C-alpha cells in the first residue's frame, strides 16, 4: 500500500500491489508498464497505404526542448513551495473555494445517486487547497497532477493516505503531464487547469487531451493568475483561448445546452464562446469556464447526400472498421461548416429497400494525419451494423448530430484502433437518446442496430 509520496518506481509499485491484491486505484502513481491499456486516436476509413512510423524531422530536438521546458517549469514550481507559500501563492483558500464552485457548479456525488462517482482532474497541485475544497463540495475522487514532486508532497500533507478500498473517496497525487493521464483514470466530470495552462509547452494540445478525458455535460476550467508571471512557451507570446477551443467539443458555461456551434454559424463562434466563458476570479486573475454539451450535441444538424466513392481500404482490412467514403466534391457547403474531426449521427442508402432505414454511424471529416498519405479532405462513414455488401457508386444520406473531438495524430495502429472503439462506444450511447432518434424520425424509419 503506497502512500501519496511513495518512492517506488511506478512499475515496481504496480507489480507489488498486484501481488498483494491492493486495488490499483489506491496507488498514487500511474503505471508506465508497457502492457498498460492505452487510449488512442481515430481515423475512420480506408487502405493500403502505410501508417507514418518514422520519427518526424526534428523529433530529437523537439524532445530536448520539451525536456528543457519541463525542467524549467519543475524548478520554478519547486521554488514556489520552498519558502513562504502564502507569498508565492496568496489567497489560496479563497481561490480554491472559488474554483471548486465553478468546476462543480453545485453538483455532488450524492446528487448523482447511489453507486455513482464525481471525478475531478486538477492540473497543478499548488497548496492542495483546491483539492480539499472540491472534496468538501461533493467530489468523490480527485486526481492532482504536477511536474513538481515537491509541490505534490506539500499538497499531500493536507490529506490522509488513500484508502486501500479502490472505490473509497480520496485525493491522489501523481507526478506526470496531462498528456500522459490514462483514460482509465476517468472519465472526469471536471478538469481544472490550476494556474498551469499558460506554462504548458503546447497549451492547445493539453486542452485537446483534457477534452478527451471528460464525459458529456462536464466542465473544463482554465484559471490563470497573471500571464506575465508564468513561464510560457517562447513561441506562445499570449494565450489565445478562443483559438484553442475552436475545434474542441466545448462551449461557454451556460450555453452548452444549446449544443456545439460549428464554423460558419455567426463566423466568430469561437471568439464569442471564449469571451463569454471568461470571468475574473476572486484574486484578480482570469478564469475561463467551458462545458461539454450534453450528448456532445451540435446546435444544428449537418445533412449530407453524396455518392459512395472508393477509399483506401484500410478501414476493413487493417482496422476491422469498414467505412464508406462520401464524395467530398459535392459536399463543399457542408465542409465549410464542419471542423476537421469526429462526428456521429445516422446514415442510410435511400435507394436500396434493404438499407433505406436510418442506422447509427460515426463520421470522420479530415485528412488522416496518422497515415503517410494524408492529403485532401475525406468524409468517411462507419455504419454500426453489417451492410453485407459493397455499395460503391450508390447514394448515401448522412445526418451528423454530435461532435466528439478534433482530428488527431496517433503513434500507430494500436492507438488508432483503440480510439476508434472509444469513439464508436460514445456515439452509440449518445444516439440511444430519444432526442437523437427524433432528429431523423420524420425523414424515414431508423434502424436500432
TORLO-806079 format. One record per residue (C-alpha): residue in one letter; residue number from 1; x, y, z. Coordinates in steps of 0.001 Angstrom, whole numbers. Each point is the difference from the previous one (the first is absolute). Layout:
{atom 'A'; NUM; {X; Y; Z}}
...
This chain:
{atom 'X'; 1; {0; 0; 0}}
{atom 'X'; 2; {1705; 3085; -1225}}
{atom 'X'; 3; {-228; 3402; 1637}}
{atom 'X'; 4; {-479; 3062; -2174}}
{atom 'X'; 5; {3746; 600; 28}}
{atom 'X'; 6; {1148; -3526; -751}}
{atom 'X'; 7; {3576; -274; -1225}}
{atom 'X'; 8; {-641; -3283; -1834}}
{atom 'X'; 9; {404; 252; -3765}}
{atom 'X'; 10; {-3451; -243; -1633}}
{atom 'X'; 11; {496; -3483; -1472}}
{atom 'X'; 12; {1284; -1473; 3258}}
{atom 'X'; 13; {-2885; 1562; 1879}}
{atom 'X'; 14; {-2484; -1477; -2453}}
{atom 'X'; 15; {1514; -3487; 183}}
{atom 'X'; 16; {245; 92; 3779}}
{atom 'X'; 17; {-3611; 1105; 285}}
{atom 'X'; 18; {-1106; -2730; -2384}}
{atom 'X'; 19; {1688; -2671; 2121}}
{atom 'X'; 20; {-1519; 1288; 3232}}
{atom 'X'; 21; {-3410; 597; -1551}}
{atom 'X'; 22; {-9; 3724; 713}}
{atom 'X'; 23; {-2560; 1780; -2227}}
{atom 'X'; 24; {1768; 1970; -2677}}
{atom 'X'; 25; {-2180; 3027; 718}}
{atom 'X'; 26; {1726; 273; 3377}}
{atom 'X'; 27; {3351; 654; -1643}}
{atom 'X'; 28; {983; 3605; -358}}
{atom 'X'; 29; {2396; -479; -2898}}
{atom 'X'; 30; {-1073; -955; -3507}}
{atom 'X'; 31; {1484; -3130; -1482}}
{atom 'X'; 32; {2248; 279; -2993}}
{atom 'X'; 33; {-75; -3754; -520}}
{atom 'X'; 34; {224; -759; -3730}}
{atom 'X'; 35; {-3068; -2237; 176}}
{atom 'X'; 36; {-2156; 2708; 1569}}
{atom 'X'; 37; {-3109; 799; -2005}}
{atom 'X'; 38; {495; 2997; -2235}}
{atom 'X'; 39; {-2532; 2306; -1545}}
{atom 'X'; 40; {419; 1002; -3561}}
{atom 'X'; 41; {-1208; 1915; -2855}}
{atom 'X'; 42; {-2169; -559; -2811}}
{atom 'X'; 43; {-167; 268; -3630}}
{atom 'X'; 44; {-3014; -1619; -1618}}
{atom 'X'; 45; {633; -1311; -3450}}
{atom 'X'; 46; {1769; -1786; -2667}}
{atom 'X'; 47; {3337; -1638; -1180}}
{atom 'X'; 48; {3060; -1468; -1205}}
{atom 'X'; 49; {2343; 2868; 703}}
{atom 'X'; 50; {2203; -73; 3018}}
{atom 'X'; 51; {-137; 1553; 3408}}
{atom 'X'; 52; {2658; 2653; 439}}
{atom 'X'; 53; {2399; -1698; 2435}}
{atom 'X'; 54; {3208; 1924; -548}}
{atom 'X'; 55; {796; 2696; 2508}}
{atom 'X'; 56; {-782; 3384; -1522}}
{atom 'X'; 57; {2927; 2256; -902}}
{atom 'X'; 58; {1319; 1766; 3070}}
{atom 'X'; 59; {-1554; -2504; 2419}}
{atom 'X'; 60; {3156; -213; 2110}}
{atom 'X'; 61; {256; 3762; 197}}
{atom 'X'; 62; {-3680; 237; 950}}
{atom 'X'; 63; {508; -2564; 2761}}
{atom 'X'; 64; {2949; 1959; 1332}}
{atom 'X'; 65; {-2008; 3209; -58}}
{atom 'X'; 66; {-2851; -1688; 1848}}
{atom 'X'; 67; {2367; -1378; 2641}}
{atom 'X'; 68; {1574; 3416; 467}}
{atom 'X'; 69; {-3417; 1617; 310}}
{atom 'X'; 70; {-1170; -2554; 2583}}
{atom 'X'; 71; {3217; 496; 1964}}
{atom 'X'; 72; {-559; 3752; 5}}
{atom 'X'; 73; {-3592; -351; 1161}}
{atom 'X'; 74; {972; -2536; 2659}}
{atom 'X'; 75; {2726; 2248; 1384}}
{atom 'X'; 76; {-2384; 2944; 75}}
{atom 'X'; 77; {-2690; -1952; 1837}}
{atom 'X'; 78; {2509; -1566; 2395}}
{atom 'X'; 79; {1080; 3522; 892}}
{atom 'X'; 80; {-3613; 1051; 609}}
{atom 'X'; 81; {-362; -2498; 2871}}
{atom 'X'; 82; {3541; 279; 1361}}
{atom 'X'; 83; {-770; 3113; 2016}}
{atom 'X'; 84; {-3060; 2005; 947}}
{atom 'X'; 85; {-2914; -1474; -1966}}
{atom 'X'; 86; {-2316; 2783; 1126}}
{atom 'X'; 87; {2370; 2357; -1817}}
{atom 'X'; 88; {368; -1982; -3220}}
{atom 'X'; 89; {-3622; -1240; -54}}
{atom 'X'; 90; {-2082; 2562; 1910}}
{atom 'X'; 91; {-3673; -440; 892}}
{atom 'X'; 92; {61; -3687; -895}}
{atom 'X'; 93; {-2862; -819; 2355}}
{atom 'X'; 94; {-2402; 2489; -1583}}
{atom 'X'; 95; {1251; -839; -3468}}
{atom 'X'; 96; {-480; -3731; 601}}
{atom 'X'; 97; {-3578; 547; 1177}}
{atom 'X'; 98; {-749; 2160; -3036}}
{atom 'X'; 99; {1383; -2492; -2513}}
{atom 'X'; 100; {-1701; -2950; 1696}}
{atom 'X'; 101; {-3350; 1773; -253}}
{atom 'X'; 102; {624; 762; -3676}}
{atom 'X'; 103; {1151; -3539; -820}}
{atom 'X'; 104; {-2806; -1866; 1747}}
{atom 'X'; 105; {-2803; 2520; -474}}
{atom 'X'; 106; {-1950; -1436; 2911}}
{atom 'X'; 107; {427; -3599; -1111}}
{atom 'X'; 108; {859; -2645; 2586}}
{atom 'X'; 109; {338; -3753; 77}}
{atom 'X'; 110; {-3083; -158; 2219}}
{atom 'X'; 111; {-2034; 1817; -2637}}
{atom 'X'; 112; {1170; -2450; -2682}}
{atom 'X'; 113; {-1436; -2910; 1944}}
{atom 'X'; 114; {1133; -3095; 1839}}
{atom 'X'; 115; {2938; -1837; -1526}}
{atom 'X'; 116; {1096; 2964; -2105}}
{atom 'X'; 117; {3202; 2019; 152}}
{atom 'X'; 118; {995; 3585; -654}}
{atom 'X'; 119; {3545; 114; -1325}}
{atom 'X'; 120; {2135; 3103; -427}}
{atom 'X'; 121; {3432; 405; -1578}}
{atom 'X'; 122; {2062; 2884; 1390}}
{atom 'X'; 123; {2994; 1024; -2118}}
{atom 'X'; 124; {2242; 1855; 2455}}
{atom 'X'; 125; {239; -967; 3678}}
{atom 'X'; 126; {768; 3461; 1424}}
{atom 'X'; 127; {-669; -221; 3770}}
{atom 'X'; 128; {-2624; -2759; -181}}
{atom 'X'; 129; {-2758; 2403; 1066}}
{atom 'X'; 130; {-1892; -443; -3277}}
{atom 'X'; 131; {-69; -3792; 397}}
{atom 'X'; 132; {-1263; 374; 3568}}
{atom 'X'; 133; {-2722; 2431; -1102}}
{atom 'X'; 134; {-1096; -2406; -2735}}
{atom 'X'; 135; {-375; -2845; 2495}}
{atom 'X'; 136; {-1929; 2238; 2411}}
{atom 'X'; 137; {-2388; 942; -2813}}
{atom 'X'; 138; {-911; -3515; -1002}}
{atom 'X'; 139; {2752; -1455; -2201}}
{atom 'X'; 140; {675; -3676; 681}}
{atom 'X'; 141; {3367; -392; -1747}}
{atom 'X'; 142; {2567; 2687; -763}}
{atom 'X'; 143; {3166; -713; -1972}}
{atom 'X'; 144; {2624; 2736; 407}}
{atom 'X'; 145; {2895; 63; -2469}}
{atom 'X'; 146; {3073; 2209; -151}}
{atom 'X'; 147; {3555; 41; -1342}}
{atom 'X'; 148; {1361; 916; 3434}}
{atom 'X'; 149; {297; -2844; 2498}}
{atom 'X'; 150; {742; 2566; 2710}}
{atom 'X'; 151; {-3300; 1739; -686}}
{atom 'X'; 152; {-1873; -3311; -38}}
{atom 'X'; 153; {1577; -995; 3314}}
{atom 'X'; 154; {-910; 3327; 1577}}
{atom 'X'; 155; {-3613; -246; -1199}}
{atom 'X'; 156; {-286; -3627; 1170}}
{atom 'X'; 157; {679; 1087; 3584}}
{atom 'X'; 158; {-3611; 1226; 181}}
{atom 'X'; 159; {-1372; -3510; -509}}
{atom 'X'; 160; {118; -3459; 1486}}
{atom 'X'; 161; {1514; -2740; -2177}}
{atom 'X'; 162; {-2504; -1481; -2481}}
{atom 'X'; 163; {-2117; -2890; 1214}}
{atom 'X'; 164; {811; -3529; -1114}}
{atom 'X'; 165; {-3580; -194; -1279}}
{atom 'X'; 166; {100; 1007; -3629}}
{atom 'X'; 167; {-3491; 1541; 56}}
{atom 'X'; 168; {459; 2051; 3178}}
{atom 'X'; 169; {-29; 3789; -461}}
{atom 'X'; 170; {3554; 1283; -136}}
{atom 'X'; 171; {2494; 2523; -1324}}
{atom 'X'; 172; {2977; -1449; -1875}}
{atom 'X'; 173; {3196; 1710; -1096}}
{atom 'X'; 174; {1956; -861; -3109}}
{atom 'X'; 175; {3106; 1497; -1582}}
{atom 'X'; 176; {-795; 8; -3695}}
{atom 'X'; 177; {-1080; 2099; -2938}}
{atom 'X'; 178; {-3650; 409; -967}}
{atom 'X'; 179; {829; -1640; -3321}}
{atom 'X'; 180; {964; -3190; 1829}}
{atom 'X'; 181; {-3152; -385; 2112}}
{atom 'X'; 182; {-1574; -3338; -915}}
{atom 'X'; 183; {-3668; -251; -1020}}
{atom 'X'; 184; {-666; -2574; 2732}}
{atom 'X'; 185; {569; 2761; 2573}}
{atom 'X'; 186; {-3259; 1584; -1217}}
{atom 'X'; 187; {-2264; 892; -1522}}
{atom 'X'; 188; {82; 3230; 1959}}
{atom 'X'; 189; {-2914; 2257; 865}}
{atom 'X'; 190; {2311; 3014; 141}}
{atom 'X'; 191; {3559; 961; -923}}
{atom 'X'; 192; {1624; 3046; 1593}}
{atom 'X'; 193; {3203; 1533; -1359}}
{atom 'X'; 194; {1145; 1547; 3263}}
{atom 'X'; 195; {2243; 2852; -1172}}
{atom 'X'; 196; {1866; -2395; -2307}}
{atom 'X'; 197; {-1334; 168; -3564}}
{atom 'X'; 198; {2073; 2998; -1083}}
{atom 'X'; 199; {3168; -1771; 1132}}
{atom 'X'; 200; {-758; -3141; -2033}}
{atom 'X'; 201; {2357; -436; -2923}}
{atom 'X'; 202; {-3024; -475; -2267}}
{atom 'X'; 203; {-3099; 1395; 1746}}
{atom 'X'; 204; {-2278; -895; -2917}}
{atom 'X'; 205; {1113; -3645; 130}}
{atom 'X'; 206; {-548; -85; 3765}}
{atom 'X'; 207; {-3557; 1263; -442}}
{atom 'X'; 208; {-577; -2511; -2787}}
{atom 'X'; 209; {1004; -2859; 2285}}
{atom 'X'; 210; {-2177; 1344; 2804}}
{atom 'X'; 211; {-3040; 108; -2284}}
{atom 'X'; 212; {518; -3711; -748}}
{atom 'X'; 213; {154; -900; 3705}}
{atom 'X'; 214; {-3383; 1422; 999}}
{atom 'X'; 215; {-3580; -1191; -370}}
{atom 'X'; 216; {-2943; 1850; -1636}}
{atom 'X'; 217; {-1300; 2767; 2237}}
{atom 'X'; 218; {3364; 434; 1724}}
{atom 'X'; 219; {1897; 3222; 728}}
{atom 'X'; 220; {3454; 1172; -1062}}
{atom 'X'; 221; {1393; 2932; 1994}}
{atom 'X'; 222; {3088; 2050; -871}}
{atom 'X'; 223; {1288; 2182; 2820}}
{atom 'X'; 224; {2976; 2338; -354}}
{atom 'X'; 225; {1297; 2502; 2508}}
{atom 'X'; 226; {1974; 2364; -2234}}
{atom 'X'; 227; {1300; -1123; -3380}}
{atom 'X'; 228; {3086; 2190; 392}}
{atom 'X'; 229; {962; -1891; 3145}}
{atom 'X'; 230; {250; -3514; -1422}}
{atom 'X'; 231; {2557; -1918; -2031}}
{atom 'X'; 232; {-1384; -310; -3512}}
{atom 'X'; 233; {1009; -1640; -3224}}
{atom 'X'; 234; {2167; 2644; -1743}}
{atom 'X'; 235; {-1952; -644; -3199}}
{atom 'X'; 236; {-3242; 879; 1817}}
{atom 'X'; 237; {101; 3700; 891}}
{atom 'X'; 238; {-3618; 17; 1180}}
{atom 'X'; 239; {-2717; -2507; 727}}
{atom 'X'; 240; {-2663; 59; -2719}}
{atom 'X'; 241; {-2702; -2008; 1738}}
{atom 'X'; 242; {-2480; 578; -2827}}
{atom 'X'; 243; {2312; -1699; -2489}}
{atom 'X'; 244; {707; -2858; 2402}}
{atom 'X'; 245; {-3645; -965; 511}}
{atom 'X'; 246; {-1200; 627; -3557}}
{atom 'X'; 247; {305; -3651; -1074}}
{atom 'X'; 248; {-804; -1575; 3383}}
{atom 'X'; 249; {-3425; -1247; 1166}}
{atom 'X'; 250; {-199; 2909; 2459}}
{atom 'X'; 251; {-2343; 2949; 364}}
{atom 'X'; 252; {-110; 2888; 2472}}
{atom 'X'; 253; {-1600; -997; 3299}}
{atom 'X'; 254; {-3718; 674; -108}}
{atom 'X'; 255; {-250; -401; -3778}}
{atom 'X'; 256; {1051; -3633; -415}}
{atom 'X'; 257; {-3586; -1252; 265}}
{atom 'X'; 258; {-602; 1590; -3407}}
{atom 'X'; 259; {2644; -2287; -1511}}
{atom 'X'; 260; {3368; 568; -1630}}
{atom 'X'; 261; {25; 2840; -2517}}
{atom 'X'; 262; {1714; -905; -3253}}
{atom 'X'; 263; {2115; 2242; -2237}}
{atom 'X'; 264; {-2080; 2266; -2167}}
{atom 'X'; 265; {-2670; 568; 2639}}
{atom 'X'; 266; {587; 3667; 658}}
{atom 'X'; 267; {3621; -170; -1113}}
{atom 'X'; 268; {1429; 788; 3446}}
{atom 'X'; 269; {-1489; -2812; 2052}}
{atom 'X'; 270; {3366; -860; 1500}}
{atom 'X'; 271; {839; 3562; 1000}}
{atom 'X'; 272; {-3482; 592; 1391}}
{atom 'X'; 273; {190; -3246; 1924}}
{atom 'X'; 274; {3347; 828; 1590}}
{atom 'X'; 275; {-1092; 3542; 815}}
{atom 'X'; 276; {-3202; -1199; 1639}}
{atom 'X'; 277; {1920; -2626; 1944}}
{atom 'X'; 278; {2475; 2439; 1582}}
{atom 'X'; 279; {-510; 1492; 3447}}
{atom 'X'; 280; {2272; 1530; 2617}}
{atom 'X'; 281; {774; -2266; 2922}}
{atom 'X'; 282; {-14; 1100; 3626}}
{atom 'X'; 283; {3738; 804; -70}}
{atom 'X'; 284; {69; 2184; -3100}}
{atom 'X'; 285; {1019; -2710; -2450}}
{atom 'X'; 286; {-1922; -1364; -2976}}
{atom 'X'; 287; {-2280; -3013; -73}}
{atom 'X'; 288; {-1526; -1608; -3098}}
{atom 'X'; 289; {-2779; -2535; 511}}
{atom 'X'; 290; {-1103; -2353; -2767}}
{atom 'X'; 291; {-2430; -2896; -108}}
{atom 'X'; 292; {-320; -3055; -2203}}
{atom 'X'; 293; {-3510; 68; -1514}}
{atom 'X'; 294; {-2363; -2734; 1199}}
{atom 'X'; 295; {272; -2981; -2361}}
{atom 'X'; 296; {2757; 1927; -1874}}
{atom 'X'; 297; {-2872; 1525; -1967}}
{atom 'X'; 298; {442; 2691; -2653}}
{atom 'X'; 299; {-2331; 2983; -204}}
{atom 'X'; 300; {-984; -882; -3548}}
{atom 'X'; 301; {173; -3303; -1810}}
{atom 'X'; 302; {2092; -263; -3161}}
{atom 'X'; 303; {-1745; -1912; -2787}}
{atom 'X'; 304; {2047; -1604; -2769}}
{atom 'X'; 305; {-950; -1874; -3157}}
{atom 'X'; 306; {2632; -1316; -2419}}
{atom 'X'; 307; {1215; -3014; -1948}}
{atom 'X'; 308; {2188; -2571; 1715}}
{atom 'X'; 309; {3447; 73; -1595}}
{atom 'X'; 310; {3057; -2220; 312}}
{atom 'X'; 311; {2192; 575; 3034}}
{atom 'X'; 312; {3264; -1584; 1122}}
{atom 'X'; 313; {-1395; -3294; 1320}}
{atom 'X'; 314; {1741; 333; 3380}}
{atom 'X'; 315; {-3171; 166; 2073}}
{atom 'X'; 316; {-1064; -3571; -624}}
{atom 'X'; 317; {3297; -1770; -614}}
{atom 'X'; 318; {2349; 1610; 2533}}
{atom 'X'; 319; {-2352; 1216; 2701}}
{atom 'X'; 320; {-3124; -2126; -195}}
{atom 'X'; 321; {-2120; 3148; -306}}
{atom 'X'; 322; {-1411; 188; -3543}}
{atom 'X'; 323; {-787; 3475; -1261}}
{atom 'X'; 324; {-1731; 1626; -2940}}
{atom 'X'; 325; {1602; 3055; -1595}}
{atom 'X'; 326; {-2490; 2664; -1025}}
{atom 'X'; 327; {997; 2088; -3019}}
{atom 'X'; 328; {1359; 3264; 1490}}
{atom 'X'; 329; {-250; 1841; -3316}}
{atom 'X'; 330; {-3771; 437; 371}}
{atom 'X'; 331; {106; 782; 3725}}
{atom 'X'; 332; {2013; 3229; -50}}
{atom 'X'; 333; {-2721; 2049; 1796}}
{atom 'X'; 334; {-141; -2536; 2827}}
{atom 'X'; 335; {3790; -186; 264}}
{atom 'X'; 336; {161; 3774; 418}}
{atom 'X'; 337; {-2084; -362; 3166}}
{atom 'X'; 338; {1686; -3079; 1426}}
{atom 'X'; 339; {3198; -38; 1984}}
{atom 'X'; 340; {2457; -2778; -717}}
{atom 'X'; 341; {-831; -2706; 2479}}
{atom 'X'; 342; {-2301; -2823; 1070}}
{atom 'X'; 343; {-3786; 271; -147}}
{atom 'X'; 344; {-2891; -2403; 470}}
{atom 'X'; 345; {-3572; -293; -1198}}
{atom 'X'; 346; {-2072; -2170; -2310}}
{atom 'X'; 347; {561; -1253; -3557}}
{atom 'X'; 348; {-1919; -1962; -2634}}
{atom 'X'; 349; {-104; -1021; -3667}}
{atom 'X'; 350; {-3315; 1569; -1055}}
{atom 'X'; 351; {-227; -1776; -3355}}
{atom 'X'; 352; {469; -3495; 1422}}
{atom 'X'; 353; {-3141; -1498; 1591}}
{atom 'X'; 354; {2155; -2251; 2188}}
{atom 'X'; 355; {2111; 2857; 1400}}
{atom 'X'; 356; {-2352; 2989; -228}}
{atom 'X'; 357; {-567; 262; 3754}}
{atom 'X'; 358; {2221; 2196; 2153}}
{atom 'X'; 359; {2871; -1674; 1832}}
{atom 'X'; 360; {2414; 1411; 2560}}
{atom 'X'; 361; {3324; 1151; -1382}}
{atom 'X'; 362; {3285; 1710; 825}}
{atom 'X'; 363; {1419; 2503; -2487}}
{atom 'X'; 364; {3581; 1154; -411}}
{atom 'X'; 365; {588; 3237; -1882}}
{atom 'X'; 366; {3678; 664; -522}}
{atom 'X'; 367; {3338; -756; -1577}}
{atom 'X'; 368; {1125; -3238; 1704}}
{atom 'X'; 369; {2982; 1424; 1957}}
{atom 'X'; 370; {1021; -3414; 1346}}
{atom 'X'; 371; {685; -1271; -3517}}
{atom 'X'; 372; {2759; 934; -2412}}
{atom 'X'; 373; {-2491; 688; -2811}}
{atom 'X'; 374; {-2006; 2599; 1896}}
{atom 'X'; 375; {-697; 2426; -2850}}
{atom 'X'; 376; {-3411; 1430; -783}}
{atom 'X'; 377; {-3151; 52; 2098}}
{atom 'X'; 378; {-2068; -3175; 211}}
{atom 'X'; 379; {-3412; -752; 1506}}
{atom 'X'; 380; {37; -3545; 1317}}
{atom 'X'; 381; {-3070; -1643; 1513}}
{atom 'X'; 382; {-18; -3120; 2164}}
{atom 'X'; 383; {-3518; -1429; 210}}
{atom 'X'; 384; {-588; -1893; 3245}}
{atom 'X'; 385; {-1517; -3072; -1561}}
{atom 'X'; 386; {943; -2570; -2601}}
{atom 'X'; 387; {-935; 1211; -3468}}
{atom 'X'; 388; {847; -3316; -1635}}
{atom 'X'; 389; {1352; 1368; -3272}}
{atom 'X'; 390; {1971; 2759; -1683}}
{atom 'X'; 391; {-1999; 2955; -1278}}
{atom 'X'; 392; {2454; 2096; -1983}}
{atom 'X'; 393; {-1775; 2451; -2281}}
{atom 'X'; 394; {-3230; -48; 1998}}
{atom 'X'; 395; {-1434; 3032; 1767}}
{atom 'X'; 396; {468; 309; 3754}}
{atom 'X'; 397; {-1824; 2417; 2264}}
{atom 'X'; 398; {1540; 961; 3324}}
{atom 'X'; 399; {-1133; 2289; 2833}}
{atom 'X'; 400; {2735; 1158; 2408}}
{atom 'X'; 401; {-1485; 815; 3412}}
{atom 'X'; 402; {2940; 30; 2404}}
{atom 'X'; 403; {3685; 948; 90}}
{atom 'X'; 404; {2402; -2128; 2048}}
{atom 'X'; 405; {3480; 1403; -508}}
{atom 'X'; 406; {2453; 1563; -2463}}
{atom 'X'; 407; {2064; -2053; -2404}}
{atom 'X'; 408; {3167; -1227; 1695}}
{atom 'X'; 409; {3210; -1767; -929}}
{atom 'X'; 410; {920; -3181; 1865}}
{atom 'X'; 411; {3162; -2017; 269}}
{atom 'X'; 412; {-1192; -3189; -1676}}
{atom 'X'; 413; {-2781; -2393; -920}}
{atom 'X'; 414; {-592; -1241; 3540}}
{atom 'X'; 415; {-654; 3499; 1290}}
{atom 'X'; 416; {-2100; 784; -3050}}
{atom 'X'; 417; {-2289; -3007; 379}}
{atom 'X'; 418; {-306; 561; 3744}}
{atom 'X'; 419; {-1321; 3490; -525}}
{atom 'X'; 420; {-2290; -1154; -2804}}
{atom 'X'; 421; {-1666; -2405; 2416}}
{atom 'X'; 422; {-325; 2746; 2594}}
{atom 'X'; 423; {-1615; 2323; -2533}}
{atom 'X'; 424; {-2427; -2682; -1144}}
{atom 'X'; 425; {-988; -804; 3578}}
{atom 'X'; 426; {-599; 3656; 862}}
{atom 'X'; 427; {-2000; 552; -3172}}
{atom 'X'; 428; {-2137; -3103; 511}}
{atom 'X'; 429; {-970; 1073; 3522}}
{atom 'X'; 430; {-851; 3551; -1046}}
{atom 'X'; 431; {-2068; -1137; -2980}}
{atom 'X'; 432; {-2201; -2115; 2272}}
{atom 'X'; 433; {-1512; 3221; 1376}}
{atom 'X'; 434; {-3508; 847; -1185}}
{atom 'X'; 435; {1105; 3509; -977}}
{atom 'X'; 436; {2515; -1471; -2440}}
{atom 'X'; 437; {-2433; -2507; -1480}}
{atom 'X'; 438; {-2586; 2721; -450}}
{atom 'X'; 439; {2320; 1880; -2344}}
{atom 'X'; 440; {-606; -2560; -2756}}
{atom 'X'; 441; {-3437; -1324; 931}}
{atom 'X'; 442; {-1738; 2218; -2519}}
{atom 'X'; 443; {2400; -888; -2778}}
{atom 'X'; 444; {-532; -3756; 59}}
{atom 'X'; 445; {31; -2909; 2410}}
{atom 'X'; 446; {3315; -519; 1767}}
{atom 'X'; 447; {1802; -3208; 847}}
{atom 'X'; 448; {615; -802; 3672}}
{atom 'X'; 449; {3172; -1981; -806}}
